[in-house]
Amino acid sequence: MDPTPRPALTAEHRDRLRAAGAAATSLDETTWHLVTDALPDWWHDCGNALYLADGAALPDHVLASLQLFPVRDVLVAVGSHLEWLTSLLVGGDGATVFIGRGCALTAGELYCGADSQIVLHGPLVATRSAIVDARNGGSVVAEPDQLWAADVYIATDDMHRLEDRRTGERINPYGAHIRLGPHVWLCRDAVVTGHVEIGEGAVVGMRSMVRGQKVPPHTVAAGSPARIVREDVTWSLDDVP
């Protein structure tokens, strides 16, 4: 699917993407085109916008998934050729999604609810079946140079309310914000949920859960719930002795 050539990203949409966490260089050094002919009239009439960068694409079935719910004021900007993406769902008005250049999400699933944001900067490699879920006004922002192994799960919320029986207070996350710093490695089956900050160069171990925590830069966090098991580390894509 190719976009119909249109004027570049509008100032209003650029400001909105910047407010969501998209880097200025990622926006300004990319040529964006507004997609018009691949989406139904109601999509445009309701103030929604899908932008693709030069060379970027979404599969037809993903375009179909964007149309599953009647939504307004949705903004999606895709800078990568995501031929293996499984789904991109927007579940409410005001959702904002930015996927920068150099992102590979094999069998990945993205869900962005009302007034929520997903911002993924490239390079990002998610080897298989990553799930990113932002809802209830929450957000997920990943800075460049991410490596996510198979079956990583990143979610702002638990999707259902858990409360204290005596006080009625909600005790699980709602509308949380997740920030992944640059050069982060999430190992296989890692879970990141709730209000989370993962620092630059950090590693989250296999089948570990980071929930409502801060992971300092250049550390290894492992376990469920995760704890810091190693400090002052660095990691590389190279697998050498």
SVG drawing of the C-alpha trace seen along z (x, -y; Angstrom):
<svg xmlns="http://www.w3.org/2000/svg" viewBox="-18 -24 54 41">
<polyline fill="none" stroke="black" stroke-width="0.4" points="0.0,0.0 1.5,-3.3 0.4,-6.7 -1.0,-9.4 1.5,-12.2 0.3,-15.1 1.8,-18.0 4.2,-17.2 3.3,-16.6 1.1,-19.6 2.4,-21.8 -0.5,-20.7 0.3,-17.1 4.0,-17.6 3.4,-19.4 1.2,-16.6 3.8,-13.9 6.4,-16.0 4.2,-16.3 3.8,-12.5 7.5,-12.0 8.6,-11.7 12.1,-13.2 12.3,-16.4 15.0,-14.9 12.8,-11.8 10.0,-14.0 11.9,-16.7 14.4,-14.5 11.7,-12.4 9.4,-13.0 5.9,-12.2 2.8,-11.6 -0.8,-11.7 -2.6,-8.5 -6.0,-9.2 -7.0,-6.5 -6.6,-3.4 -9.0,-4.4 -12.8,-5.0 -14.4,-8.4 -15.5,-8.2 -11.9,-7.9 -11.0,-11.3 -14.3,-12.9 -13.7,-12.1 -10.4,-14.0 -8.2,-10.9 -4.8,-11.0 -2.4,-8.3 1.0,-9.4 3.6,-7.1 7.3,-8.1 9.0,-7.4 9.5,-3.7 7.2,-2.9 4.2,-0.6 1.5,1.2 -0.1,4.6 -3.6,4.5 -4.9,6.5 -3.3,3.9 -5.1,1.1 -8.3,3.0 -7.6,3.3 -7.3,-0.5 -11.0,-0.7 -12.4,1.8 -13.6,-0.9 -15.3,-4.2 -12.8,-6.7 -12.1,-10.4 -8.9,-12.6 -6.6,-9.6 -3.0,-10.3 -0.7,-7.6 2.7,-8.2 4.7,-5.2 8.3,-5.5 9.1,-1.8 8.2,0.9 6.2,3.1 5.3,6.0 5.3,8.5 3.2,6.5 0.2,8.4 -2.1,5.7 -2.4,2.0 -5.6,1.2 -6.7,-2.2 -9.4,-1.7 -10.6,-5.2 -10.6,-8.9 -7.4,-10.9 -5.0,-8.0 -1.5,-8.9 1.0,-6.3 4.4,-7.1 6.7,-4.3 10.0,-5.7 12.4,-4.5 14.3,-1.3 11.6,0.5 11.1,4.3 8.1,5.8 7.7,9.4 4.2,10.6 4.0,7.6 0.7,6.3 0.1,2.7 -3.0,1.3 -3.5,-2.3 -6.6,-3.4 -8.3,-6.7 -6.0,-9.7 -3.1,-7.3 0.3,-7.3 2.7,-4.8 6.1,-6.2 8.7,-3.8 12.0,-5.2 14.2,-3.1 16.4,-1.3 14.1,1.2 14.2,5.0 11.4,7.1 12.2,10.6 8.7,12.1 5.3,11.4 6.0,8.3 2.8,6.7 2.7,3.0 -0.5,1.8 -1.2,-1.7 -4.6,-2.7 -6.6,-4.9 -4.5,-8.0 -1.2,-6.1 1.9,-6.1 4.8,-4.0 7.9,-5.7 10.9,-3.8 14.1,-5.7 16.4,-4.4 18.4,-1.2 16.0,1.3 16.4,5.1 13.3,7.0 13.4,10.8 10.4,13.0 7.1,12.5 8.0,9.3 4.9,7.7 4.7,4.0 1.4,2.6 0.5,-0.5 -2.5,1.2 -3.9,4.6 -7.1,3.9 -9.3,4.7 -9.8,3.0 -8.4,4.4 -9.5,2.7 -9.3,2.8 -12.5,4.3 -12.6,2.0 -11.7,-1.4 -12.7,-0.8 -9.4,-2.2 -7.9,-1.0 -4.6,0.8 -3.4,1.7 -2.0,-0.6 -4.3,-3.0 -3.1,-5.2 0.5,-4.5 3.6,-5.9 6.4,-3.6 9.8,-5.0 12.5,-2.9 15.8,-4.7 18.2,-4.2 20.0,-0.9 17.7,1.3 17.6,5.1 14.4,6.9 15.0,10.6 12.5,13.3 9.1,13.2 10.0,10.0 7.0,8.1 7.1,4.3 3.9,2.8 2.7,-0.1 4.7,-3.3 8.2,-2.2 11.4,-3.9 14.2,-1.8 17.5,-3.6 20.0,-3.7 21.9,-0.4 19.8,1.6 18.9,5.3 15.7,7.0 16.3,10.7 14.3,13.6 10.8,14.1 11.3,11.1 8.6,8.6 9.3,4.9 6.2,3.5 6.0,-0.1 9.8,-0.3 12.8,-2.3 15.6,-0.3 18.9,-2.4 21.1,-2.8 23.6,-0.1 22.1,2.5 20.6,6.0 17.2,6.5 15.9,10.0 13.2,11.9 9.5,11.5 9.2,8.9 12.5,7.7 15.5,6.7 18.9,5.4 21.3,8.3 24.2,6.6 25.5,3.1 27.9,1.3 27.2,3.4 27.1,2.9 25.7,5.1 26.2,5.6 24.4,7.2 27.6,9.1 27.7,12.6 31.5,13.0 33.5,14.5"/>
</svg>
